[in-house]
């Protein structure tokens, strides 16, 4: 009998935000796979650590840190091959994914490689959108407001067009684009309601008005929220 893959959303970082279903699936899996840097521990694994046991085989999927190489076909191909070898033995494999697998989740690159041959079930996770809004103490959107979820790596022309077409926005993949995004939002009259949330739900989380941020870079786990109506609430 063949195995089965579970793409397990871990939530934004706080281990207590792992869902009950995710915790059960992780604990019951024969094999646990997770993204990891080229060297050193995996953050995804650290979130789920309380649910792991010594009998489980672990497969770290080592990913390059250089954004120019992402998505890293070679790394995902190697990860998929290692997972496939266990599935062929009839094993169940839980693949850990920070946040929600379907919202810019790394798991979907493995899903594309595995789902044609093996049954795959996706376990949703608490997304960074809800976690960030909760920490900022403000809504993502209200009533009839459209909400745009935008990657900050888009160029200014594309972002301006999309921001002008919505009432509220969440900008992900902020990283080294903070200064550029701040200037763009200022030009569009959206800076006064914009907040930068760093490492939402983690012990070192921080929420600041974007207009007060002087750094050119933000931590990897950062997100900007802005709305045309009302003012930022902290």
N, CA, C and O of each residue as an XYZ file, in Angstrom:
936
protein
N       0.858     -1.203      0.000
C       0.000      0.000      0.000
C       0.885      1.242      0.000
O       1.877      1.311      0.726
N       0.516      2.216     -0.820
C       1.290      3.437     -0.887
C       1.064      4.338      0.297
O       0.145      4.128      1.088
N       1.918      5.358      0.418
C       1.823      6.290      1.526
C       0.978      7.499      1.190
O       0.314      7.554      0.155
N       1.019      8.463      2.090
C       0.244      9.689      1.925
C       1.050     10.865      2.443
O       1.809     10.749      3.405
N       0.868     12.001      1.782
C       1.562     13.229      2.162
C       0.580     14.200      2.808
O      -0.551     14.357      2.348
N       1.022     14.839      3.868
C       0.263     15.921      4.504
C       1.110     17.195      4.433
O       2.240     17.224      4.922
N       0.561     18.234      3.828
C       1.208     19.537      3.870
C       0.642     20.291      5.061
O      -0.515     20.712      5.040
N       1.445     20.463      6.089
C       0.946     20.937      7.379
C       1.333     22.390      7.635
O       2.513     22.707      7.784
N       0.337     23.268      7.686
C       0.580     24.653      8.049
C       0.839     24.787      9.534
O       0.075     24.275     10.353
N       1.921     25.478      9.885
C       2.323     25.618     11.289
C       1.890     26.944     11.910
O       2.040     27.134     13.117
N       1.357     27.858     11.109
C       1.032     29.169     11.655
C       2.235     30.091     11.606
O       3.280     29.714     11.075
N       2.108     31.298     12.154
C       3.108     32.353     11.965
C       4.361     32.246     12.832
O       5.298     33.021     12.637
N       4.406     31.327     13.766
C       5.626     31.206     14.574
C       5.410     30.798     16.009
O       6.241     30.089     16.577
N       4.316     31.224     16.616
C       3.999     30.836     17.991
C       3.563     29.370     17.987
O       2.571     29.037     17.339
N       4.283     28.473     18.698
C       3.910     27.058     18.700
C       2.483     26.801     19.175
O       1.890     25.782     18.820
N       1.921     27.716     19.978
C       0.558     27.530     20.457
C      -0.489     27.814     19.383
O      -1.676     27.564     19.591
N      -0.056     28.336     18.236
C      -0.979     28.594     17.145
C      -0.996     27.465     16.117
O      -1.607     27.605     15.057
N      -0.341     26.364     16.414
C      -0.516     25.158     15.602
C      -1.918     24.625     15.869
O      -2.330     24.531     17.026
N      -2.650     24.279     14.831
C      -4.016     23.786     15.036
C      -4.000     22.388     15.653
O      -2.995     21.679     15.602
N      -5.139     22.012     16.234
C      -5.243     20.677     16.823
C      -5.037     19.595     15.765
O      -4.395     18.577     16.021
N      -5.585     19.826     14.585
C      -5.429     18.833     13.513
C      -3.978     18.728     13.081
O      -3.469     17.627     12.873
N      -3.308     19.866     12.945
C      -1.898     19.840     12.553
C      -1.065     19.093     13.584
O      -0.207     18.287     13.224
N      -1.314     19.354     14.864
C      -0.572     18.674     15.924
C      -0.795     17.167     15.862
O       0.144     16.389     16.030
N      -2.029     16.760     15.624
C      -2.332     15.322     15.556
C      -1.645     14.664     14.373
O      -1.082     13.576     14.503
N      -1.688     15.315     13.226
C      -1.079     14.750     12.019
C       0.438     14.658     12.167
O       1.044     13.656     11.785
N       1.044     15.699     12.719
C       2.500     15.680     12.913
C       2.901     14.541     13.842
O       3.837     13.797     13.549
N       2.196     14.404     14.959
C       2.541     13.369     15.944
C       2.357     11.962     15.391
O       3.082     11.046     15.778
N       1.390     11.781     14.487
C       1.079     10.445     13.976
C       1.900     10.057     12.753
O       1.906      8.887     12.372
N       2.588     11.003     12.131
C       3.305     10.731     10.886
C       4.506      9.821     11.116
O       5.152      9.872     12.163
N       4.790      8.988     10.115
C       5.998      8.159     10.165
C       7.238      8.989      9.866
O       8.314      8.749     10.413
N       7.065      9.973      8.985
C       8.179     10.792      8.510
C       7.775     12.258      8.595
O       6.636     12.613      8.290
N       8.707     13.105      9.008
C       8.455     14.543      9.060
C       9.528     15.245      8.222
O      10.723     15.096      8.477
N       9.090     16.007      7.228
C      10.004     16.778      6.386
C       9.768     18.260      6.641
O       8.660     18.667      6.991
N      10.804     19.060      6.467
C      10.672     20.487      6.747
C      11.754     21.273      6.013
O      12.834     20.747      5.747
N      11.466     22.535      5.684
C      12.492     23.389      5.071
C      13.554     23.735      6.105
O      13.263     23.873      7.293
N      14.783     23.872      5.637
C      15.889     24.198      6.524
C      16.940     24.975      5.740
O      17.030     24.830      4.521
N      17.735     25.799      6.423
C      18.813     26.507      5.728
C      19.913     25.527      5.329
O      19.889     24.372      5.754
N      20.877     25.969      4.519
C      21.961     25.070      4.110
C      22.696     24.449      5.289
O      23.119     23.295      5.222
N      22.845     25.197      6.349
C      23.455     24.696      7.592
C      22.627     25.190      8.772
O      22.043     26.272      8.722
N      22.582     24.398      9.818
C      21.911     24.839     11.025
C      20.483     24.346     11.144
O      19.983     23.639     10.270
N      19.822     24.729     12.248
C      18.490     24.213     12.549
C      17.397     24.833     11.697
O      17.570     25.895     11.099
N      16.269     24.142     11.659
C      15.097     24.596     10.906
C      14.142     25.334     11.823
O      13.787     24.827     12.887
N      13.722     26.525     11.424
C      12.732     27.260     12.217
C      11.392     26.530     12.213
O      10.713     26.463     13.237
N      11.017     25.985     11.063
C       9.751     25.243     10.989
C       9.760     24.078     11.983
O       8.774     23.848     12.684
N      10.862     23.353     12.041
C      10.953     22.235     12.982
C      10.820     22.715     14.424
O      10.187     22.051     15.245
N      11.411     23.857     14.731
C      11.360     24.357     16.112
C       9.931     24.672     16.539
O       9.588     24.509     17.710
N       9.087     25.125     15.598
C       7.693     25.414     15.922
C       6.954     24.136     16.306
O       6.132     24.130     17.222
N       7.263     23.047     15.587
C       6.542     21.776     15.770
C       7.233     20.818     16.721
O       6.758     19.698     16.910
N       8.332     21.220     17.320
C       9.178     20.297     18.075
C       8.437     19.518     19.155
O       8.722     18.340     19.370
N       7.503     20.148     19.826
C       6.786     19.488     20.924
C       5.976     18.291     20.451
O       5.595     17.446     21.261
N       5.708     18.206     19.158
C       4.856     17.138     18.629
C       5.658     16.046     17.922
O       5.079     15.098     17.391
N       6.978     16.172     17.911
C       7.846     15.188     17.273
C       8.251     14.116     18.270
O       8.233     14.338     19.481
N       8.616     12.954     17.748
C       9.056     11.865     18.620
C      10.271     11.173     18.017
O      10.561     11.325     16.830
N      10.972     10.417     18.841
C      12.241      9.810     18.433
C      12.075      8.770     17.338
O      13.023      8.506     16.599
N      10.885      8.168     17.213
C      10.705      7.101     16.226
C      10.535      7.633     14.806
O      10.590      6.861     13.849
N      10.332      8.924     14.659
C      10.060      9.487     13.342
C      11.353      9.745     12.562
O      12.347     10.216     13.115
N      11.316      9.430     11.287
C      12.403      9.809     10.398
C      12.218     11.275     10.021
O      11.103     11.696      9.715
N      13.280     12.046     10.039
C      13.216     13.461      9.681
C      13.969     13.714      8.381
O      15.071     13.206      8.177
N      13.357     14.507      7.506
C      13.968     14.865      6.225
C      14.071     16.386      6.138
O      13.083     17.039      5.803
N      15.235     16.971      6.429
C      15.382     18.417      6.212
C      15.562     18.705      4.728
O      16.407     18.099      4.070
N      14.775     19.620      4.210
C      14.902     20.028      2.812
C      15.741     21.298      2.813
O      15.230     22.390      3.065
N      17.018     21.150      2.532
C      17.970     22.245      2.647
C      17.803     23.227      1.489
O      17.914     22.857      0.320
N      17.537     24.481      1.838
C      17.251     25.499      0.838
C      18.354     26.544      0.799
O      18.845     26.943      1.854
N      18.767     27.005     -0.393
C      19.743     28.096     -0.477
C      19.146     29.391      0.043
O      17.940     29.618     -0.058
N      20.000     30.235      0.600
C      19.529     31.491      1.181
C      19.495     32.631      0.170
O      18.872     33.658      0.440
N      20.132     32.488     -0.962
C      20.190     33.543     -1.966
C      18.840     33.643     -2.679
O      18.442     32.700     -3.362
N      18.121     34.773     -2.535
C      16.809     34.909     -3.168
C      16.846     34.731     -4.684
O      15.835     34.384     -5.294
N      18.016     34.967     -5.296
C      18.124     34.842     -6.747
C      17.928     33.406     -7.210
O      17.627     33.162     -8.379
N      18.099     32.460     -6.301
C      17.971     31.050     -6.674
C      16.600     30.486     -6.336
O      16.378     29.289     -6.518
N      15.670     31.305     -5.851
C      14.364     30.806     -5.396
C      13.310     30.970     -6.488
O      13.307     32.022     -7.126
N      12.422     30.025     -6.754
C      12.387     28.715     -6.100
C      13.507     27.806     -6.579
O      13.799     27.758     -7.774
N      14.133     27.092     -5.666
C      15.320     26.293     -5.949
C      14.905     24.908     -6.425
O      14.628     24.021     -5.618
N      14.863     24.732     -7.739
C      14.377     23.480     -8.313
C      15.177     22.277     -7.835
O      14.616     21.217     -7.558
N      16.480     22.448     -7.741
C      17.317     21.321     -7.342
C      16.997     20.874     -5.918
O      16.887     19.678     -5.646
N      16.849     21.840     -5.014
C      16.564     21.510     -3.617
C      15.192     20.866     -3.477
O      15.043     19.870     -2.768
N      14.186     21.427     -4.148
C      12.852     20.834     -4.071
C      12.819     19.465     -4.742
O      12.119     18.563     -4.280
N      13.566     19.308     -5.821
C      13.630     18.008     -6.474
C      14.242     16.957     -5.577
O      13.762     15.825     -5.522
N      15.313     17.328     -4.865
C      15.951     16.389     -3.940
C      15.016     16.067     -2.782
O      14.922     14.917     -2.355
N      14.321     17.089     -2.274
C      13.368     16.853     -1.189
C      12.246     15.936     -1.608
O      11.869     15.022     -0.875
N      11.705     16.183     -2.803
C      10.618     15.341     -3.316
C      11.083     13.906     -3.507
O      10.329     12.970     -3.241
N      12.315     13.722     -3.966
C      12.846     12.367     -4.167
C      12.971     11.629     -2.843
O      12.625     10.451     -2.751
N      13.469     12.322     -1.808
C      13.611     11.686     -0.497
C      12.246     11.333      0.088
O      12.083     10.273      0.694
N      11.280     12.205     -0.090
C       9.917     11.936      0.401
C       9.298     10.781     -0.370
O       8.657      9.911      0.219
N       9.486     10.769     -1.687
C       8.930      9.698     -2.520
C       9.456      8.333     -2.098
O       8.715      7.349     -2.103
N      10.722      8.272     -1.736
C      11.300      6.998     -1.309
C      10.582      6.447     -0.083
O      10.418      5.234      0.045
N      10.156      7.320      0.812
C       9.436      6.879      2.010
C       7.979      6.552      1.693
O       7.410      5.620      2.261
N       7.386      7.309      0.798
C       6.002      7.024      0.402
C       5.904      5.648     -0.253
O       4.916      4.936     -0.069
N       6.919      5.281     -1.009
C       6.921      3.980     -1.675
C       6.958      2.825     -0.681
O       6.611      1.694     -1.021
N       7.375      3.110      0.530
C       7.393      2.098      1.597
C       6.077      2.065      2.363
O       5.928      1.312      3.325
N       5.116      2.892      1.927
C       3.827      2.950      2.605
C       3.799      3.891      3.782
O       2.883      3.820      4.601
N       4.787      4.782      3.894
C       4.876      5.689      5.035
C       3.976      6.910      4.846
O       3.690      7.320      3.721
N       3.543      7.475      5.956
C       2.875      8.776      5.922
C       3.920      9.854      6.195
O       4.758      9.714      7.086
N       3.857     10.921      5.419
C       4.859     11.981      5.521
C       4.168     13.310      5.798
O       3.314     13.741      5.024
N       4.535     13.957      6.895
C       4.046     15.299      7.201
C       5.118     16.294      6.789
O       6.235     16.269      7.306
N       4.774     17.163      5.862
C       5.701     18.199      5.415
C       5.318     19.501      6.101
O       4.219     20.016      5.896
N       6.212     20.029      6.906
C       5.922     21.224      7.688
C       6.089     22.477      6.841
O       7.008     22.576      6.028
N       5.194     23.425      7.042
C       5.246     24.678      6.292
C       4.878     25.822      7.220
O       3.801     25.818      7.816
N       5.759     26.797      7.347
C       5.461     27.966      8.160
C       4.279     28.723      7.558
O       4.153     28.818      6.338
N       3.422     29.257      8.413
C       2.241     29.971      7.942
C       1.207     29.013      7.386
O       0.935     27.973      7.985
N       0.629     29.356      6.247
C      -0.355     28.514      5.574
C       0.247     28.010      4.269
O       0.812     28.804      3.517
N       0.144     26.708      3.975
C       0.789     26.165      2.781
C       0.368     26.832      1.478
O       1.155     26.891      0.534
N      -0.856     27.333      1.415
C      -1.371     27.881      0.158
C      -1.184     29.385      0.029
O      -1.578     29.962     -0.984
N      -0.594     30.039      1.031
C      -0.332     31.479      0.955
C       1.177     31.691      0.870
O       1.850     31.833      1.890
N       1.698     31.711     -0.347
C       3.134     31.830     -0.582
C       3.916     30.746      0.159
O       5.056     30.972      0.566
N       3.312     29.572      0.336
C       3.936     28.508      1.116
C       4.930     27.685      0.306
O       4.668     27.337     -0.845
N       6.066     27.379      0.910
C       7.088     26.582      0.235
C       6.582     25.176     -0.084
O       7.073     24.543     -1.018
N       5.614     24.684      0.676
C       5.121     23.326      0.441
C       4.561     23.149     -0.965
O       4.623     22.049     -1.515
N       4.022     24.198     -1.549
C       3.361     24.040     -2.840
C       4.332     23.648     -3.945
O       3.919     23.068     -4.949
N       5.622     23.956     -3.778
C       6.618     23.496     -4.752
C       6.806     21.981     -4.653
O       7.078     21.317     -5.653
N       6.661     21.446     -3.453
C       6.693     19.993     -3.289
C       5.371     19.376     -3.739
O       5.357     18.294     -4.325
N       4.271     20.056     -3.467
C       2.953     19.581     -3.903
C       2.947     19.319     -5.410
O       2.444     18.294     -5.869
N       3.509     20.251     -6.166
C       3.539     20.092     -7.623
C       4.296     18.837     -8.041
O       3.961     18.214     -9.049
N       5.304     18.470     -7.281
C       6.135     17.326     -7.621
C       5.566     15.999     -7.115
O       5.883     14.941     -7.659
N       4.733     16.050     -6.085
C       4.262     14.827     -5.440
C       2.819     14.461     -5.760
O       2.469     13.281     -5.779
N       1.979     15.460     -6.009
C       0.536     15.210     -6.052
C       0.072     14.419     -7.272
O      -1.032     13.876     -7.266
N       0.888     14.346     -8.305
C       0.477     13.566     -9.473
C       0.563     12.063     -9.221
O      -0.088     11.276     -9.908
N       1.371     11.666     -8.231
C       1.576     10.236     -7.977
C       1.114      9.763     -6.605
O       0.959      8.564     -6.376
N       0.894     10.711     -5.691
C       0.579     10.327     -4.318
C      -0.582     11.153     -3.788
O      -0.751     12.305     -4.188
N      -1.388     10.581     -2.891
C      -2.453     11.383     -2.272
C      -1.851     12.440     -1.348
O      -0.945     12.160     -0.563
N      -2.371     13.646     -1.460
C      -1.861     14.761     -0.661
C      -3.031     15.463      0.018
O      -4.033     15.773     -0.626
N      -2.903     15.711      1.304
C      -3.900     16.490      2.047
C      -3.218     17.707      2.635
O      -2.169     17.600      3.271
N      -3.823     18.869      2.418
C      -3.265     20.119      2.952
C      -3.989     20.496      4.232
O      -5.217     20.585      4.255
N      -3.231     20.716      5.295
C      -3.774     21.150      6.588
C      -3.543     22.651      6.689
O      -2.397     23.076      6.836
N      -4.596     23.475      6.615
C      -4.400     24.930      6.660
C      -3.738     25.372      7.962
O      -3.879     24.725      9.000
N      -3.026     26.471      7.886
C      -2.413     27.047      9.073
C      -2.886     28.470      9.294
O      -3.384     29.111      8.368
N      -2.737     28.971     10.509
C      -3.036     30.380     10.789
C      -2.094     31.221      9.931
O      -0.875     31.075     10.028
N      -2.637     32.084      9.107
C      -1.794     32.833      8.182
C      -1.165     34.055      8.855
O      -1.627     34.526      9.894
N      -0.111     34.543      8.234
C       0.545     35.748      8.731
C      -0.378     36.952      8.655
O      -0.194     37.917      9.397
N      -1.368     36.912      7.769
C      -2.291     38.046      7.632
C      -3.087     38.256      8.918
O      -3.115     39.356      9.470
N      -3.731     37.190      9.386
C      -4.517     37.300     10.615
C      -3.655     37.574     11.825
O      -4.029     38.354     12.701
N      -2.493     36.930     11.876
C      -1.596     37.127     13.017
C      -1.102     38.570     13.088
O      -1.036     39.161     14.166
N      -0.761     39.122     11.944
C      -0.251     40.487     11.900
C      -1.336     41.499     12.271
O      -1.090     42.426     13.043
N      -2.529     41.318     11.720
C      -3.623     42.227     12.050
C      -3.953     42.164     13.532
O      -4.223     43.187     14.161
N      -3.931     40.949     14.090
C      -4.213     40.798     15.514
C      -3.195     41.520     16.368
O      -3.556     42.177     17.345
N      -1.912     41.406     16.008
C      -0.874     42.075     16.795
C      -0.968     43.587     16.669
O      -0.697     44.315     17.624
N      -1.356     44.061     15.476
C      -1.470     45.504     15.263
C      -2.743     46.067     15.876
O      -2.870     47.283     16.019
N      -3.698     45.197     16.246
C      -4.947     45.657     16.822
C      -5.795     46.421     15.835
O      -6.405     47.434     16.178
N      -5.834     45.929     14.593
C      -6.582     46.626     13.560
C      -7.125     45.602     12.567
O      -6.572     44.509     12.446
N      -8.204     45.945     11.853
C      -8.758     44.994     10.885
C      -7.922     44.964      9.612
O      -7.275     45.947      9.250
N      -7.950     43.822      8.943
C      -7.396     43.784      7.593
C      -8.290     44.599      6.664
O      -7.798     45.350      5.822
N      -9.593     44.449      6.818
C     -10.571     45.194      6.025
C     -11.912     45.122      6.741
O     -12.154     44.218      7.541
N     -12.780     46.085      6.444
C     -14.113     46.130      7.055
C     -15.190     46.313      5.985
O     -14.952     46.887      4.922
N     -16.382     45.803      6.304
C     -17.571     45.995      5.480
C     -17.301     45.679      4.005
O     -17.027     44.531      3.657
N     -17.378     46.698      3.139
C     -17.251     46.454      1.699
C     -15.853     46.747      1.163
O     -15.669     46.845     -0.051
N     -14.876     46.885      2.037
C     -13.523     47.203      1.593
C     -12.875     46.002      0.895
O     -12.824     44.920      1.479
N     -12.388     46.162     -0.316
C     -11.579     45.103     -0.915
C     -10.199     45.079     -0.267
O      -9.673     46.115      0.140
N      -9.628     43.898     -0.179
C      -8.304     43.720      0.416
C      -7.362     43.123     -0.620
O      -7.684     42.108     -1.238
N      -6.199     43.745     -0.814
C      -5.193     43.223     -1.731
C      -4.035     42.647     -0.909
O      -3.557     43.271      0.038
N      -3.603     41.459     -1.288
C      -2.428     40.830     -0.681
C      -1.326     40.887     -1.725
O      -1.420     40.249     -2.773
N      -0.289     41.647     -1.437
C       0.711     41.977     -2.449
C       2.116     41.585     -2.013
O       2.477     41.792     -0.854
N       2.912     41.027     -2.908
C       4.325     40.791     -2.603
C       5.127     42.066     -2.819
O       5.055     42.676     -3.885
N       5.888     42.467     -1.813
C       6.652     43.710     -1.893
C       7.750     43.696     -2.933
O       8.329     44.741     -3.227
N       8.050     42.542     -3.497
C       9.096     42.454     -4.510
C       8.622     42.940     -5.879
O       9.430     43.081     -6.797
N       7.305     43.200     -6.026
C       6.816     43.779     -7.278
C       7.416     45.168     -7.474
O       7.750     45.850     -6.505
N       7.550     45.581     -8.733
C       8.101     46.911     -8.981
C       7.074     47.985     -8.619
O       5.893     47.695     -8.426
N       7.546     49.229     -8.532
C       6.693     50.323     -8.078
C       5.478     50.524     -8.977
O       4.385     50.809     -8.487
N       5.659     50.379    -10.272
C       4.544     50.594    -11.194
C       3.425     49.590    -10.942
O       2.251     49.959    -10.910
N       3.789     48.318    -10.762
C       2.780     47.288    -10.509
C       2.121     47.500     -9.153
O       0.902     47.374     -9.033
N       2.902     47.816     -8.140
C       2.331     48.031     -6.809
C       1.415     49.247     -6.793
O       0.349     49.208     -6.178
N       1.812     50.312     -7.452
C       0.973     51.520     -7.480
C      -0.368     51.220     -8.133
O      -1.409     51.649     -7.635
N      -0.353     50.501     -9.222
C      -1.602     50.161     -9.906
C      -2.511     49.334     -9.003
O      -3.716     49.582     -8.941
N      -1.950     48.367     -8.313
C      -2.755     47.493     -7.457
C      -3.234     48.215     -6.201
O      -4.367     48.017     -5.762
N      -2.381     49.045     -5.629
C      -2.770     49.786     -4.424
C      -3.860     50.816     -4.737
O      -4.740     51.061     -3.911
N      -3.802     51.405     -5.905
C      -4.824     52.380     -6.290
C      -6.170     51.725     -6.566
O      -7.195     52.404     -6.628
N      -6.168     50.415     -6.729
C      -7.413     49.702     -7.045
C      -8.049     49.056     -5.819
O      -9.031     48.325     -5.945
N      -7.494     49.322     -4.625
C      -8.029     48.676     -3.429
C      -8.165     49.672     -2.286
O      -7.625     50.777     -2.342
N      -8.889     49.269     -1.256
C      -9.059     50.113     -0.070
C      -8.106     49.722      1.052
O      -7.758     50.547      1.896
N      -7.690     48.473      1.057
C      -6.818     47.982      2.120
C      -5.818     47.012      1.515
O      -6.121     46.323      0.541
N      -4.629     46.959      2.093
C      -3.599     46.092      1.531
C      -2.719     45.511      2.623
O      -2.456     46.141      3.648
N      -2.275     44.293      2.371
C      -1.243     43.646      3.172
C      -0.083     43.374      2.232
O      -0.244     42.696      1.217
N       1.078     43.898      2.567
C       2.253     43.750      1.714
C       3.233     42.799      2.390
O       3.776     43.099      3.453
N       3.450     41.653      1.761
C       4.362     40.643      2.271
C       5.711     40.757      1.569
O       5.889     41.585      0.675
N       6.651     39.925      1.979
C       7.991     39.899      1.366
C       8.604     41.292      1.398
O       9.063     41.813      0.381
N       8.601     41.881      2.585
C       9.058     43.264      2.744
C      10.586     43.346      2.715
O      11.160     44.064      1.897
N      11.234     42.611      3.607
C      12.687     42.485      3.625
C      13.470     43.738      3.305
O      13.373     44.751      3.999
N      14.256     43.650      2.231
C      15.141     44.755      1.844
C      14.418     45.865      1.082
O      15.057     46.800      0.600
N      13.098     45.770      0.970
C      12.330     46.747      0.191
C      11.648     47.799      1.064
O      10.840     48.579      0.561
N      11.954     47.836      2.350
C      11.236     48.724      3.276
C      11.287     50.183      2.833
O      10.248     50.835      2.729
N      12.474     50.695      2.575
C      12.606     52.113      2.229
C      11.839     52.432      0.947
O      11.179     53.468      0.866
N      11.919     51.568     -0.040
C      11.211     51.790     -1.306
C       9.700     51.762     -1.098
O       8.979     52.598     -1.642
N       9.222     50.798     -0.309
C       7.785     50.688     -0.056
C       7.283     51.882      0.752
O       6.181     52.379      0.518
N       8.078     52.328      1.682
C       7.702     53.499      2.480
C       7.552     54.727      1.573
O       6.589     55.482      1.706
N       8.491     54.924      0.666
C       8.423     56.061     -0.253
C       7.207     55.945     -1.170
O       6.535     56.941     -1.440
N       6.925     54.748     -1.642
C       5.778     54.547     -2.518
C       4.466     54.847     -1.793
O       3.607     55.544     -2.333
N       4.306     54.327     -0.578
C       3.074     54.554      0.177
C       2.912     56.028      0.525
O       1.792     56.540      0.563
N       4.023     56.712      0.778
C       3.962     58.146      1.053
C       3.448     58.890     -0.175
O       2.602     59.776     -0.057
N       3.952     58.535     -1.339
C       3.529     59.185     -2.577
C       2.056     58.955     -2.869
O       1.400     59.804     -3.473
N       1.525     57.796     -2.439
C       0.128     57.457     -2.699
C      -0.807     57.916     -1.578
O      -2.010     57.663     -1.632
N      -0.259     58.591     -0.562
C      -1.085     59.068      0.544
C      -1.517     57.982      1.499
O      -2.524     58.134      2.190
N      -0.767     56.871      1.556
C      -1.138     55.738      2.403
C      -0.196     55.533      3.586
O      -0.377     54.601      4.368
N       0.804     56.394      3.720
C       1.812     56.163      4.747
C       1.269     56.356      6.160
O       1.653     55.624      7.072
N       0.385     57.328      6.353
C      -0.090     57.633      7.705
C      -0.885     56.490      8.326
O      -0.965     56.399      9.551
N      -1.471     55.621      7.519
C      -2.234     54.493      8.067
C      -1.465     53.179      7.991
O      -2.003     52.121      8.317
N      -0.209     53.246      7.562
C       0.572     52.021      7.365
C       1.334     51.644      8.628
O       1.889     52.501      9.317
N       1.351     50.342      8.919
C       2.142     49.829     10.035
C       3.042     48.706      9.533
O       2.692     47.966      8.615
N       4.205     48.602     10.158
C       5.119     47.493      9.896
C       5.076     46.565     11.100
O       5.343     46.979     12.228
N       4.741     45.318     10.851
C       4.701     44.321     11.918
C       5.822     43.319     11.657
O       5.882     42.697     10.597
N       6.702     43.176     12.634
C       7.841     42.271     12.504
C       7.641     41.063     13.407
O       7.263     41.202     14.570
N       7.897     39.883     12.867
C       7.888     38.623     13.619
C       6.599     38.460     14.438
O       6.652     38.201     15.641
N       5.475     38.610     13.799
C       4.177     38.517     14.488
C       4.063     37.216     15.264
O       4.386     36.145     14.750
N       3.601     37.316     16.502
C       3.339     36.231     17.470
C       4.602     35.654     18.098
O       4.511     34.799     18.978
N       5.765     36.098     17.671
C       7.006     35.582     18.247
C       7.414     36.438     19.447
O       6.916     37.553     19.599
N       8.310     35.935     20.300
C       8.677     36.683     21.512
C       9.248     38.073     21.231
O       9.078     38.987     22.038
N       9.926     38.237     20.087
C      10.528     39.533     19.761
C       9.711     40.318     18.737
O      10.258     41.120     17.980
N       8.403     40.084     18.717
C       7.523     40.786     17.773
C       7.542     42.288     18.043
O       7.752     42.729     19.173
N       7.318     43.060     16.986
C       7.288     44.516     17.125
C       6.315     45.104     16.106
O       6.258     44.660     14.959
N       5.544     46.115     16.542
C       4.600     46.825     15.671
C       4.948     48.306     15.712
O       5.034     48.905     16.785
N       5.151     48.901     14.514
C       5.497     50.328     14.456
C       4.776     51.011     13.304
O       4.523     50.390     12.271
N       4.442     52.299     13.479
C       3.983     53.050     12.307
C       5.097     53.047     11.263
O       6.255     53.303     11.591
N       4.759     52.765     10.031
C       5.798     52.686      9.001
C       6.533     54.009      8.843
O       7.722     54.024      8.524
N       5.838     55.118      9.064
C       6.479     56.427      8.904
C       7.620     56.642      9.901
O       8.485     57.491      9.683
N       7.622     55.867     11.001
C       8.682     55.999     12.009
C       9.846     55.045     11.774
O      10.835     55.092     12.505
N       9.748     54.197     10.787
C      10.793     53.203     10.526
C      11.893     53.842      9.693
O      11.641     54.342      8.596
N      13.113     53.825     10.218
C      14.243     54.441      9.522
C      15.140     53.417      8.828
O      15.952     53.783      7.978
N      15.001     52.146      9.181
C      15.861     51.116      8.607
C      15.532     50.873      7.134
O      14.405     51.100      6.693
N      16.525     50.410      6.387
C      16.324     50.058      4.982
C      15.857     48.620      4.816
O      15.377     48.240      3.748
N      15.995     47.825      5.862
C      15.616     46.415      5.799
C      14.715     46.068      6.976
O      14.763     46.703      8.030
N      13.907     45.061      6.773
C      13.074     44.517      7.847
C      13.407     43.034      7.981
O      13.914     42.431      7.035
N      13.130     42.436      9.138
C      13.358     41.009      9.282
C      12.580     40.204      8.248
O      11.612     40.696      7.668
N      13.004     38.969      8.022
C      12.365     38.102      7.029
C      10.857     38.003      7.284
O      10.064     38.073      6.345
N      10.464     37.841      8.548
C       9.046     37.720      8.892
C       8.478     39.109      9.197
O       8.308     39.480     10.359
N       8.191     39.856      8.158
C       7.654     41.207      8.309
C       6.546     41.434      7.293
O       6.530     40.823      6.225
N       5.620     42.318      7.640
C       4.468     42.573      6.790
C       3.984     43.998      7.029
O       3.985     44.478      8.163
N       3.574     44.667      5.968
C       3.026     46.025      6.066
C       1.514     45.965      5.855
O       1.033     45.319      4.924
N       0.772     46.644      6.728
C      -0.673     46.797      6.576
C      -0.996     48.262      6.352
O      -0.416     49.138      6.994
N      -1.926     48.531      5.436
C      -2.365     49.902      5.229
C      -3.826     49.908      4.787
O      -4.285     48.977      4.124
N      -4.553     50.960      5.157
C      -5.953     51.132      4.760
C      -6.203     52.599      4.425
O      -5.619     53.493      5.037
N      -7.067     52.835      3.457
C      -7.370     54.208      3.080
C      -8.274     54.880      4.116
O      -8.166     56.085      4.345
N      -9.162     54.108      4.739
C     -10.141     54.686      5.654
C      -9.615     54.638      7.096
O      -9.102     53.612      7.543
N      -9.742     55.724      7.793
C      -9.384     55.734      9.205
C      -7.883     55.839      9.426
O      -7.107     56.015      8.486
N      -7.503     55.729     10.667
C      -6.097     55.822     11.041
C      -5.641     54.512     11.630
O      -6.446     53.657     12.000
N      -4.334     54.371     11.709
C      -3.761     53.150     12.272
C      -4.095     53.059     13.745
O      -4.112     54.068     14.450
N      -4.361     51.843     14.214
C      -4.676     51.597     15.619
C      -3.610     50.666     16.172
O      -3.247     49.676     15.536
N      -3.109     50.988     17.364
C      -2.027     50.179     17.936
C      -2.463     49.624     19.284
O      -1.698     48.913     19.936
